[in-house]
């Protein structure tokens, strides 16, 4: 067992016990993540020595040997020969592989929310399989049992865990497995056959509906029901309602960046992450260039959306009072060192959305995505060509389009009448 301590200067020290004796050494780093990783590797090296997989050389400097994972036996660094291929692979625990995977991710390779979701999946697996579960022990039987147990649990706001959620968890595990194979943490390459796994059947999500229709249905089914949660996720605001909501935000928002942020989301349909990632230089000639992460895998692509008059005016007014930096949306925060400009985090954006609307009739709206739904739904209802909507909002699959399709003018009826009159 090893534990970390941080000095007043911020440097981390690590302490551990071996063979009844306590040792303490400086890790020469102020990074908590780096210190935790070294702690993890030290504990694994100790386990390897105690299990006989790694032999302690006579006269070796024990702390140096253990902290270098057996590569050095003294203060002088020695050249270590390659590990023979026949040496058994260490049984890495699921949580350990997760830590190594996240630590190895290149900067900005994944969305902050994607990593956070993977962390949630990790907690579910460790809760069901145990924190000491060895990743290489994963089997078809274990995955089948996991799916069965998860399908019987209640999720967010009491909702039943749906099959698509469990599939995402298994997909995260598969991603982790492939990374572990590539980094020689697992000897066997065969991840359990996911085509043979059976998940609970999902119900089709409700089609997008007007705010007033959702309110009536929620009153009928009960505001605390699982159906009510799904209904609130399917709401969209008409153009009149959007104008009313934006007027409310303009009057009641406590932060000056919130009104232009609401307007931009409502009049362009961009995602919350795209709002937070946008830069002042993305606004040129009444066109917004959106920095994408989802449409092309592994590529930072872009798309362009024309700005409405209100979006253009609100952004220009905000830029005139902008606190500094190139982020479109940021805020000034004061601390003991003075005032500093800080980007808006995902958590802060959600908090500001709910806080701004909490005393209004819009309080049950789930988050920024409702403004994206509203933009797409209003464009569809007004007969805007679906290909143009796809180009504006970055839709790429029929599954994305299906929930809006009922809002388009009924061209099929016109086609039939053209044949039979």
N, C-alpha and C positions, 0 to 999 in steps of 0.2 A: 504494500500500500504506500502510495506517495501522495504528498500534499504540497500545495503552493503557498508562498508568502510573498507579499509585495512590500518593498522597503519604501521609506519616505521619498526617495528619489524616483520611485516608479519601477525599479528593476525587480524582476521576479527571481526568487530563490526557490529551490525545490528540496524537500526533506523526504527521506524514505528509510525504512528499516530493512536490513538484510542479515540473516543469521543472528538475530538478536541484538544487532548493533545499529545505532542511528547514524545517518549521514546527512549532511546538508551542503549544497553547492549552489553557486550563482549560475543562472541560466543566461546571463548577460543579454537580456532582452526586456523591453518594457511593453511588448505586445502580449496581451492576455491570450489571444488565440494561439500565438507561437508557443507560449508557455504551456498551455493546455495540451497542445500536440506533443510537446516533449514529455510531458507527464504521462500521456497515453502510451508513448513508445517505450518509456522507461518501465512502466508497469508490465508491458508485454515482454520486454527483455528479461526482467526478473522472473516472470513466469516461465520463459524459455529456459533459463538457467536452472530453475528449480525442477523443471520436468525432465532435464537431461538433454534437451535439444541443442543447447549451447554450453560448451565447456569453458569454465573459468581457468585461464592459463595460470600456472604457478607464479607467484609474485606479482600478479597484475594489480594495477591501481583500480580497486573495485569500482568507485564512483565513475572514473573515466571510462572503464570498460562497459559499464551498464548504460551510461548516458550516451555513448556512441554506438549503442546497439551491438556491442561486441566487436567493433571494428578497430578499436585502440585499446591496448592493455596498459599504457603508461601515458604520461604527458606528451611524449613524442609520438606524432602520428605515424602509423605504420601502413604500408601498402597491404591491403587485404585481398587474398586471392578470391576469384569468383566462387560463389556458392555452388557446390555440385548439384546437378539437376536432380539427383535421386534424394536429396535432403527433403524431408517432409515439409509441406507448407504449414505455417503456423495457423492455428484455428482462430481466425479473427472474428470477434463478436460483431453482431449487426451494428450496434451503436458506434463501435470503433471505426468500421468501414464508412459509416455515414460521416463521421467527423473528418476522416481523411479525404473523402470525396468533396465535401463542402470546402475544406481548406485548399484543395487543389484547383477549384474552379477559377478560371481566368476572370479578371475584373470585367464586370458588365456583360458576362456571357449569358446570364439568366436574369430574369426579372426578380426584383426583391420579393414580390408576392409569390413567385414560383418556388423560390428557396424556402419561404415561410410555409408554403403548402407541403413541401417535401418533409419539412420538420414535423408537421402535424402527422403525416403518414408514418414517420419514424416512431413517434410516440404511440400511435395505435399498434404498430407491430411489436414494440417492446412491451406494451401493456398486455398483449395477448400471447406473445411467444416467450416473454421473459427478457429482462435486460442482459442476461448472460447467454442469450441464444447465439449460437455460432452460425454465421451466414451459410457456410458450406454444407450445413446439415439440412438446408431447406429441401423439401420434397413435395411431390404432388399431393400426398396425403396431408401434409402440414398446411399447404395452401388451401386445400379443400376445406379443412377444418376451420381455418381462419375466416374464409368467406362465409361459412355457415354461422359462425359466432358473430361476425360483424353484421350480418343481415338481420340479426335479432335485436340489435341495439337501436336506441333512439339517438338521432343526430341533433342538429341545430334546431332550437326552438321546438323540440319534441317530435320533429319529423322523422319518419322511418328512413333508415339508411338505404339509399337507392343503389341499384347495380352499377350505374355509371361511376358513382363515388368509389366503390370498392375496386372497380376496374382501374381507376386512376392510381389507387394505392398499390395495386399489384404492378402497374406499369412503372411506378417509382422504384419498386423493388427490382424489377427487371433491369432498369437503367443502372442501378447500383451494382447489380450482379455483373453486367457487361464491363463496367469500369473496373471492378475488382479483378476480373479475368485479365483485362489488359495490363493491370499493374501487378499481376502475379500474386494476388492475395488469396486466390482460390485456384485449386488445381483442376477441378472438374469444370468442363465448359457447358454442360447441359443444364440450362435453366428448365424447371418443370414446364411441360407442354401446356401453354395457356389455352390452346384451342379445346382442350378437354375439360376446362374449368366451367362450372355452371354458376351463373350469377342470378340474383333476384330480378324479376321482370320489372322494368321501369314503366311508369305511366307517362304518357305524352304530356309535355308541359302545356299549360293553357295558352291559347292564342292571345296576342296582345289586345287589350281592351281599354276603352276609355275610363278615365278616373271615376266618373260618376257611376258607371256600370259596376266597377269593382267595389265601390263603397256599398252599393245595394246588395251585392252578393255576399260581402263580408258580414253585413248585418244579418243575413239569413243563416249563414253557416256558423257564426260566432267568431269574434275577433281573435280568440286564443286557439282556434283549430288549426290543424295542419293544412287544410284546404285554404284557409285565410292567408297563410304565409305564401303559398304558391300564387294566390290571386294578386297579392301586393307586388310580387315579382313580375307579374305580367302587365302591369299598368302602364299606359302611356298618356301623356297630356296633350290635349288639342292645342291648336295655335292660340286660342283665346286663353286657355288655362296656363299655357307656358308664359304668356304675356303677364298674366296675373301673378304667377309665381315669381317671375323676374322683378316685377314691381315691388313685391313683398321683400325680396332679398335686397333690393336697392335701398329700401327704407329701413331694414332691420339688421343687415349684416354688420358685425362689429369690426371686421377687418376690410380694408380698402381693396384688397385683391379679390375678394369673394364675388362681388357683382360681376366683374369681367370674366371671372372663372366660370360662373354659372352661365353667363351669356354664351361664352365660347362653346361650352359643352352642349347647350341647347340648340345652337344655331349651326353647329358643324358635325355633331354626333361623334366626336372623338372620345376615346376611352379615357378613364381617369389617369392611367399610367402615361398616356400620350400627352395629356394636359400637363402633368408634372415634369415630363421630360422635355417639353418644348422650350425653345430659346427665342429671345427677342428678334434674332436675325432670321427666324423662320417666317416672319411676316413681311412680305414684299408685294407691292402693287396689288393690294386688296386680295391677295392669295395667301393662304396658310399652307406651309409645307409641313406635313405630319411625319414625325420620326417613328417608324414602325419597328416592332420586334416579332410580331406574330405571323405576318402574311407569308414571308419567305424564311424558312428555317435556316438559321445560321447566318442570315444576312440582315444588316441594318438597312432595310429598304425605306422608301418614302412614298407618299401620295400627296396630292394637292387638293385643297377645298377652297372654293371662293367664299369670301366673307360677306355676310349680310351688312347692311348699313349700321344696325345696332352693334353687331360684333366689332366692326371696324372702329366705330366711335368709342365704345367702351374700352377697347384695347389701347387706343390712342390716349384717352384720358388717363388710363392706368400708367402707361409708359411715361407720361408727363410727371407723374408723382412716384415713379419707380425708385426703390431705395438703393439700387445698384446691382451690378453683376449682369450676366447674360441670361439667367433663368427667367422665363416669362413670369412665373409666379414664385414669389418669395416673401419673406416677412422679416421685420426688424425685431430682434429679441435682445433684451437687456440682461446683463449679469454683473458680477462683481468687477469684471474687466471692462465694462462699458457696453455699448450697443454694437451688435453684429447682425449681418444679413445672413439669413439661413433659408435653404430650399424647403419647400413644403413636402413633408414625408407622406407616405400612403396613409399611415395611421392618423396623421393630423388632418389630411384632406377629408377622410371619412368623418372624423370628429366635427370638423367645421360644417360639413353638410348637414349632419343630424342636429347640431346645436343651433344652426341658423334657422331651421324649419321646425324646431321642437314645439313651439307655441302656436303654430299655424295649422290649417287644415291639411297641410302636406306632411305632417309629422310622421306618418306611417310609410312614406316613400323609403325604399330600402337603401338608396345610395345614388352615386353619380350616374350609374348605368341607366337609370330611368330616363335621363335626359337624352342619352343615345337612342334608347327605344323610341322616345317621343319624336326625335328628329327623323328616324327612318320611317316610322309609322305615318307621320304627317306627309312626308315625301311620297310614300306609297299611296296614301289616300287621295293625294292630289294628282295622281296619274303620272308621276315622274318615272321615266324609263328605269327599269330595275338595273340595267347595266350601268347607268349613271350613278345610281345609289350605291351599287357595289364599288364603283371607283372612288366615291367620296368616303365611304366608311370602311373599306377594306374587307368586305365579305368575299369569301372564296369557295364556300361549300353550299350545297342545297340545304343541308341541315340548318345552317344559319338563316337562310332565306325563308324557310318553310313557315316559321311562326309569323311572318309578316305578309305572306302571300295572299291571305284572305282579304287584305285591305286594298289590293289592286283592283281597278275597274274590271268588271266581268267581261273580258274579251272573248271568253269561250262562248257566251250567250250570243254575242254579235256574230261570231263565226258560224254558229249553227243556223241563225236566222238568214245568213247570206246564202245558205244552201237550200233551206226549205221555205224561206219567206216568212 
